[in-house]
Amino acid sequence: MAKVAIVYYSATGTCHALAKAAAEGAEAAGAEVRLRLVTETVPEAVIARNERWQAFVESTKDAPRAQLDDLDWADGIIFGTPTRFGNAAAQLKAFIDTAGGLWFAGKLANKVYAGFTSSQTLHGGQESTLLSLYTSFYHFGGIIATPGYTDASVFAAGGNPYGPSTVTGPNGDLPTEAELAHARYMGQRVAELAARLRD
């Protein structure tokens, strides 16, 4: 049985929904899954100015938080982040930046990696965010397992071969069912490939 960690940052729940769908896909493929939210680092006063952000923080206050042990434990790791100027959100990047000890010990190498993202606008940097995230995986010595065009769910969700993504729009819409299906497929794919590497 493969072990899959889904480590993500979400401010208002969009990436949270994609993360849960990826977890469902990995579990359906027989993996043991750890779903881990990255700790929020923005001051409470800033969060309080956005009702959706505040509501999400309150609704997930008891959710398990990402730890470096989750990366060490996993055979496959899926990172999720909203787009921030074409890059990963600072909260997720800060967590990844603490993994130097694991990297130095070779404990991040030879694992299966993938990612997902969201943006407010259609051309808001989804692909560049995933590509910038994958740069870390190259340094880890990881095996990147994008969905490519290996399943119909990719096309149905808009055709992003780099990983599941969604456009929230100005109202912060949650992912569509087609986008969630794409995330489930990615979770399944990572779990299946990680299981092959374990054998």
TAVEN-V109591 format. One record per pair of residues at least 24 apart in sequence whose C-alpha atoms are under 6 Angstrom apart, sorted by the first residue. I is the first residue (numbers start at 0). J is the second residue. Records with the same first field share a line. If there is no record, write none. Layout:
I = J + J
This chain:
0 = 30
1 = 30 + 193 + 194
2 = 30 + 31 + 32 + 73 + 74
3 = 32 + 73 + 74 + 75 + 76
4 = 32 + 33 + 73 + 76
5 = 34 + 35 + 76 + 77 + 78
6 = 35 + 36 + 78
7 = 36 + 37 + 78 + 79 + 80
8 = 36 + 37 + 80 + 91
10 = 52
11 = 51 + 52 + 55
13 = 173
17 = 179 + 182
20 = 179 + 182 + 183
21 = 182 + 183 + 186
24 = 183 + 184 + 186 + 187
25 = 186 + 187 + 190
28 = 187
30 = 190
35 = 63 + 64 + 65
36 = 64 + 65
37 = 64 + 65
74 = 110 + 193
75 = 110 + 111 + 112 + 193
76 = 112
77 = 112 + 113 + 114
78 = 114
79 = 114 + 115 + 116
80 = 116
81 = 116 + 117
82 = 117 + 118 + 128
85 = 124 + 127 + 128
86 = 128
87 = 128
107 = 139
108 = 139 + 140 + 141
109 = 141
110 = 141 + 142
111 = 142 + 143 + 193
112 = 142 + 143 + 144
113 = 143 + 144 + 145
114 = 162
115 = 162 + 163 + 164
116 = 164
117 = 164 + 165 + 166
118 = 166
119 = 166 + 167 + 168
120 = 166 + 168
121 = 166
146 = 185
152 = 181
153 = 181
